[in-house]
């Protein structure tokens, strides 16, 4: 049914010029957004340009007038704030994905012996995203607190501005392990794909990383903006999202 509704909307807007949308997108969703955008362009002829970064910085740019049409956050708080501030199209808010946190190491046996690895501390640095700007960083802290290891490991933590540089810390060896997004590990083009080990903390250890999106006011009358959001929620869009290690609430 989703596909039928989406196809009808695209047909209605097909006569319009091939507008280009600009979307502010949380760094953890980079590869997924690029693939969804390519599929949308192939199906409709409309292009979506992406600006990737930490959700907190993207939110700040939006509140200072940055010319974005869409906002895909790595949390729900910032899109909700934009709704309250009257900066979004009415009714456009929705949760598009739920992120999955992973403890990853190219060299350490974290899959089965994660607690022993963390307790023994046979590593110099552990990378996590900045909890002040990145939801994955908040989730990582929650896991360490739940395990009773946060205070002991705090001196070894190094912080990435978002989940993208956090992953790079681990990949380059500047940190021997780190909490990253599962999507960064299952991406077939990722340098970590099929390499090293990862452990998925139980969901009960951290608050759900629900990721919400909105159409911003400047695009509220742009049918292509709505068409892209509908495509994301279509069977084709959902399949891409799930293939990159996300769940959909």
C-alpha beads as a LAMMPS data file, in Angstrom:
LAMMPS data file: protein, C-alpha beads

249 atoms
248 bonds

1 atom types
1 bond types

-500.0 500.0 xlo xhi
-500.0 500.0 ylo yhi
-500.0 500.0 zlo zhi

Masses

1 110.0

Atoms # bond

1 1 1 0.000 0.000 0.000
2 1 1 2.840 2.382 0.852
3 1 1 4.324 1.867 -2.621
4 1 1 0.981 2.589 -4.315
5 1 1 0.449 5.820 -2.376
6 1 1 4.007 6.923 -3.037
7 1 1 3.751 6.162 -6.770
8 1 1 0.549 8.210 -7.001
9 1 1 2.213 11.181 -5.318
10 1 1 5.211 10.986 -7.617
11 1 1 2.927 10.937 -10.650
12 1 1 1.190 14.059 -9.369
13 1 1 4.502 15.860 -8.990
14 1 1 6.197 14.396 -12.044
15 1 1 5.340 17.356 -14.206
16 1 1 7.197 19.675 -11.870
17 1 1 10.771 20.568 -12.577
18 1 1 13.426 18.295 -11.106
19 1 1 13.827 20.290 -7.894
20 1 1 16.883 19.705 -5.766
21 1 1 16.327 19.310 -2.045
22 1 1 18.936 19.975 0.614
23 1 1 18.818 17.739 3.668
24 1 1 20.715 18.065 6.938
25 1 1 21.475 14.502 8.027
26 1 1 23.022 13.016 11.163
27 1 1 26.460 11.542 10.473
28 1 1 25.499 7.995 11.449
29 1 1 22.953 7.895 8.606
30 1 1 25.442 8.899 5.876
31 1 1 25.622 5.759 3.742
32 1 1 21.965 4.952 4.211
33 1 1 20.868 8.435 3.163
34 1 1 23.093 8.342 0.103
35 1 1 21.590 5.050 -1.037
36 1 1 18.024 6.187 -0.381
37 1 1 18.762 9.423 -2.229
38 1 1 20.140 7.555 -5.240
39 1 1 17.073 5.299 -5.363
40 1 1 14.766 8.317 -5.098
41 1 1 16.596 10.103 -7.922
42 1 1 16.424 6.996 -10.126
43 1 1 12.688 6.702 -9.522
44 1 1 11.646 10.360 -9.739
45 1 1 14.446 12.380 -11.327
46 1 1 14.632 14.594 -8.234
47 1 1 17.952 15.026 -6.456
48 1 1 18.568 15.332 -2.740
49 1 1 21.811 16.922 -1.618
50 1 1 23.014 15.985 1.843
51 1 1 24.942 17.871 4.503
52 1 1 26.204 15.412 7.118
53 1 1 27.291 16.204 10.651
54 1 1 26.508 15.974 14.372
55 1 1 22.813 16.440 15.071
56 1 1 23.527 19.204 17.576
57 1 1 25.495 21.271 15.094
58 1 1 22.955 20.756 12.329
59 1 1 20.189 21.845 14.676
60 1 1 22.138 24.985 15.568
61 1 1 22.659 25.776 11.890
62 1 1 18.933 25.389 11.226
63 1 1 18.016 27.726 14.073
64 1 1 20.444 30.274 12.626
65 1 1 18.798 30.170 9.218
66 1 1 20.786 27.572 7.272
67 1 1 18.921 26.825 3.999
68 1 1 17.934 23.213 4.636
69 1 1 14.681 21.685 3.423
70 1 1 14.764 18.487 5.500
71 1 1 16.338 17.496 8.802
72 1 1 17.209 13.922 9.761
73 1 1 18.425 13.855 13.338
74 1 1 20.048 11.048 15.298
75 1 1 17.570 11.711 18.096
76 1 1 14.009 12.901 18.651
77 1 1 14.711 15.862 20.918
78 1 1 16.039 18.244 18.285
79 1 1 13.251 17.690 15.744
80 1 1 10.744 18.012 18.597
81 1 1 12.353 21.318 19.564
82 1 1 12.015 22.556 15.987
83 1 1 8.335 21.600 16.053
84 1 1 7.817 23.621 19.247
85 1 1 9.692 26.552 17.714
86 1 1 7.387 26.547 14.692
87 1 1 10.188 25.819 12.233
88 1 1 8.686 22.737 10.554
89 1 1 5.776 21.769 8.339
90 1 1 2.799 20.725 10.422
91 1 1 2.463 16.965 10.712
92 1 1 5.795 16.184 9.057
93 1 1 7.548 14.846 12.185
94 1 1 8.115 11.084 12.213
95 1 1 10.610 8.528 13.527
96 1 1 12.390 7.086 10.502
97 1 1 14.833 4.670 12.170
98 1 1 16.102 3.279 15.459
99 1 1 19.862 3.103 15.778
100 1 1 21.761 0.126 17.154
101 1 1 24.892 0.627 19.255
102 1 1 27.890 -1.686 18.821
103 1 1 31.171 -2.091 20.708
104 1 1 33.703 -2.690 17.938
105 1 1 37.378 -3.591 17.833
106 1 1 39.561 -4.644 14.895
107 1 1 41.863 -6.613 17.222
108 1 1 40.276 -7.371 20.606
109 1 1 37.869 -10.301 21.264
110 1 1 34.871 -8.186 22.188
111 1 1 32.226 -10.446 20.667
112 1 1 32.260 -13.026 23.468
113 1 1 34.683 -11.562 26.024
114 1 1 33.583 -7.916 26.020
115 1 1 33.375 -7.636 29.804
116 1 1 36.780 -9.211 30.357
117 1 1 38.287 -6.926 27.709
118 1 1 36.816 -3.842 29.356
119 1 1 37.648 -4.892 32.914
120 1 1 41.250 -5.875 32.169
121 1 1 41.831 -2.636 30.289
122 1 1 44.407 -4.013 27.882
123 1 1 44.039 -1.000 25.600
124 1 1 45.095 2.640 25.610
125 1 1 41.970 4.347 24.335
126 1 1 38.283 3.696 23.815
127 1 1 36.369 5.944 21.433
128 1 1 32.824 7.165 21.956
129 1 1 30.890 9.985 20.348
130 1 1 30.546 13.230 22.276
131 1 1 27.546 12.712 24.589
132 1 1 26.781 16.439 24.457
133 1 1 26.155 16.480 20.703
134 1 1 25.683 12.864 19.592
135 1 1 22.984 10.425 20.794
136 1 1 25.301 7.466 20.208
137 1 1 27.680 9.019 22.723
138 1 1 24.896 9.287 25.274
139 1 1 24.003 5.650 24.652
140 1 1 27.644 4.574 25.044
141 1 1 27.877 6.329 28.402
142 1 1 24.660 4.668 29.525
143 1 1 26.065 1.237 28.672
144 1 1 29.294 1.879 30.581
145 1 1 27.318 3.110 33.593
146 1 1 25.025 0.076 33.429
147 1 1 28.081 -2.175 33.422
148 1 1 29.590 -0.314 36.377
149 1 1 32.695 0.571 34.359
150 1 1 32.240 4.220 33.432
151 1 1 34.388 5.745 36.169
152 1 1 37.189 3.217 35.702
153 1 1 37.328 3.725 31.940
154 1 1 36.741 7.477 31.849
155 1 1 40.484 8.360 31.664
156 1 1 40.817 6.177 28.547
157 1 1 37.925 7.693 26.630
158 1 1 38.485 9.749 23.496
159 1 1 35.554 11.602 21.990
160 1 1 34.533 11.990 18.382
161 1 1 32.472 15.032 17.446
162 1 1 29.946 12.647 15.921
163 1 1 29.755 8.925 15.251
164 1 1 31.749 9.287 12.001
165 1 1 35.056 10.486 13.547
166 1 1 34.465 8.098 16.450
167 1 1 34.545 5.229 13.988
168 1 1 37.684 6.692 12.407
169 1 1 39.448 6.726 15.775
170 1 1 38.999 2.963 15.969
171 1 1 39.638 2.260 12.309
172 1 1 42.954 4.139 12.304
173 1 1 44.158 2.564 15.558
174 1 1 44.109 5.792 17.564
175 1 1 41.646 3.915 19.755
176 1 1 41.766 0.145 20.091
177 1 1 38.002 -0.181 20.444
178 1 1 34.947 2.014 20.542
179 1 1 31.191 2.301 20.614
180 1 1 30.007 2.899 17.064
181 1 1 26.819 2.497 15.053
182 1 1 26.024 -0.984 13.783
183 1 1 25.279 0.641 10.428
184 1 1 28.983 1.502 10.094
185 1 1 29.918 -2.166 10.414
186 1 1 27.347 -3.827 8.163
187 1 1 27.829 -1.417 5.255
188 1 1 29.427 -3.587 2.515
189 1 1 31.694 -0.677 1.560
190 1 1 32.862 -0.073 5.117
191 1 1 36.546 -0.833 5.811
192 1 1 35.312 -2.667 8.905
193 1 1 32.909 -4.936 7.040
194 1 1 33.769 -8.551 7.866
195 1 1 36.777 -7.515 9.949
196 1 1 37.329 -7.522 13.682
197 1 1 34.616 -8.265 16.204
198 1 1 31.662 -6.438 17.666
199 1 1 29.248 -6.859 20.551
200 1 1 25.702 -5.508 20.614
201 1 1 24.765 -4.266 24.099
202 1 1 21.257 -5.317 25.177
203 1 1 18.679 -2.650 24.430
204 1 1 17.843 -2.488 28.140
205 1 1 21.263 -0.926 28.781
206 1 1 20.554 2.274 26.860
207 1 1 17.649 4.451 25.863
208 1 1 16.328 3.753 22.351
209 1 1 18.189 5.758 19.719
210 1 1 15.059 6.809 17.891
211 1 1 15.875 9.058 14.970
212 1 1 13.287 11.575 13.805
213 1 1 12.934 13.665 10.665
214 1 1 10.992 16.785 9.716
215 1 1 10.250 18.933 6.688
216 1 1 11.397 22.446 7.483
217 1 1 9.187 25.495 6.937
218 1 1 10.988 26.684 3.819
219 1 1 9.939 23.460 2.050
220 1 1 6.423 23.084 3.472
221 1 1 4.837 23.759 0.066
222 1 1 7.404 21.762 -1.905
223 1 1 5.749 18.517 -3.101
224 1 1 9.167 16.949 -3.738
225 1 1 10.023 17.247 -0.045
226 1 1 6.897 15.308 0.870
227 1 1 7.563 12.802 -1.910
228 1 1 11.024 12.071 -0.504
229 1 1 9.652 11.530 2.990
230 1 1 6.998 9.200 1.603
231 1 1 9.649 7.309 -0.347
232 1 1 11.648 6.857 2.844
233 1 1 8.586 5.262 4.445
234 1 1 7.770 3.109 1.427
235 1 1 8.693 -0.582 1.319
236 1 1 11.708 0.245 -0.860
237 1 1 12.987 2.928 1.494
238 1 1 12.423 0.835 4.614
239 1 1 14.342 -2.057 3.092
240 1 1 17.398 0.148 2.550
241 1 1 17.222 1.400 6.131
242 1 1 16.974 -2.109 7.577
243 1 1 19.798 -3.378 5.351
244 1 1 22.091 -0.851 7.033
245 1 1 21.544 -2.239 10.506
246 1 1 18.691 -0.079 11.733
247 1 1 15.347 -1.177 13.048
248 1 1 12.131 0.696 12.304
249 1 1 9.819 1.322 15.283

Bonds

1 1 1 2
2 1 2 3
3 1 3 4
4 1 4 5
5 1 5 6
6 1 6 7
7 1 7 8
8 1 8 9
9 1 9 10
10 1 10 11
11 1 11 12
12 1 12 13
13 1 13 14
14 1 14 15
15 1 15 16
16 1 16 17
17 1 17 18
18 1 18 19
19 1 19 20
20 1 20 21
21 1 21 22
22 1 22 23
23 1 23 24
24 1 24 25
25 1 25 26
26 1 26 27
27 1 27 28
28 1 28 29
29 1 29 30
30 1 30 31
31 1 31 32
32 1 32 33
33 1 33 34
34 1 34 35
35 1 35 36
36 1 36 37
37 1 37 38
38 1 38 39
39 1 39 40
40 1 40 41
41 1 41 42
42 1 42 43
43 1 43 44
44 1 44 45
45 1 45 46
46 1 46 47
47 1 47 48
48 1 48 49
49 1 49 50
50 1 50 51
51 1 51 52
52 1 52 53
53 1 53 54
54 1 54 55
55 1 55 56
56 1 56 57
57 1 57 58
58 1 58 59
59 1 59 60
60 1 60 61
61 1 61 62
62 1 62 63
63 1 63 64
64 1 64 65
65 1 65 66
66 1 66 67
67 1 67 68
68 1 68 69
69 1 69 70
70 1 70 71
71 1 71 72
72 1 72 73
73 1 73 74
74 1 74 75
75 1 75 76
76 1 76 77
77 1 77 78
78 1 78 79
79 1 79 80
80 1 80 81
81 1 81 82
82 1 82 83
83 1 83 84
84 1 84 85
85 1 85 86
86 1 86 87
87 1 87 88
88 1 88 89
89 1 89 90
90 1 90 91
91 1 91 92
92 1 92 93
93 1 93 94
94 1 94 95
95 1 95 96
96 1 96 97
97 1 97 98
98 1 98 99
99 1 99 100
100 1 100 101
101 1 101 102
102 1 102 103
103 1 103 104
104 1 104 105
105 1 105 106
106 1 106 107
107 1 107 108
108 1 108 109
109 1 109 110
110 1 110 111
111 1 111 112
112 1 112 113
113 1 113 114
114 1 114 115
115 1 115 116
116 1 116 117
117 1 117 118
118 1 118 119
119 1 119 120
120 1 120 121
121 1 121 122
122 1 122 123
123 1 123 124
124 1 124 125
125 1 125 126
126 1 126 127
127 1 127 128
128 1 128 129
129 1 129 130
130 1 130 131
131 1 131 132
132 1 132 133
133 1 133 134
134 1 134 135
135 1 135 136
136 1 136 137
137 1 137 138
138 1 138 139
139 1 139 140
140 1 140 141
141 1 141 142
142 1 142 143
143 1 143 144
144 1 144 145
145 1 145 146
146 1 146 147
147 1 147 148
148 1 148 149
149 1 149 150
150 1 150 151
151 1 151 152
152 1 152 153
153 1 153 154
154 1 154 155
155 1 155 156
156 1 156 157
157 1 157 158
158 1 158 159
159 1 159 160
160 1 160 161
161 1 161 162
162 1 162 163
163 1 163 164
164 1 164 165
165 1 165 166
166 1 166 167
167 1 167 168
168 1 168 169
169 1 169 170
170 1 170 171
171 1 171 172
172 1 172 173
173 1 173 174
174 1 174 175
175 1 175 176
176 1 176 177
177 1 177 178
178 1 178 179
179 1 179 180
180 1 180 181
181 1 181 182
182 1 182 183
183 1 183 184
184 1 184 185
185 1 185 186
186 1 186 187
187 1 187 188
188 1 188 189
189 1 189 190
190 1 190 191
191 1 191 192
192 1 192 193
193 1 193 194
194 1 194 195
195 1 195 196
196 1 196 197
197 1 197 198
198 1 198 199
199 1 199 200
200 1 200 201
201 1 201 202
202 1 202 203
203 1 203 204
204 1 204 205
205 1 205 206
206 1 206 207
207 1 207 208
208 1 208 209
209 1 209 210
210 1 210 211
211 1 211 212
212 1 212 213
213 1 213 214
214 1 214 215
215 1 215 216
216 1 216 217
217 1 217 218
218 1 218 219
219 1 219 220
220 1 220 221
221 1 221 222
222 1 222 223
223 1 223 224
224 1 224 225
225 1 225 226
226 1 226 227
227 1 227 228
228 1 228 229
229 1 229 230
230 1 230 231
231 1 231 232
232 1 232 233
233 1 233 234
234 1 234 235
235 1 235 236
236 1 236 237
237 1 237 238
238 1 238 239
239 1 239 240
240 1 240 241
241 1 241 242
242 1 242 243
243 1 243 244
244 1 244 245
245 1 245 246
246 1 246 247
247 1 247 248
248 1 248 249
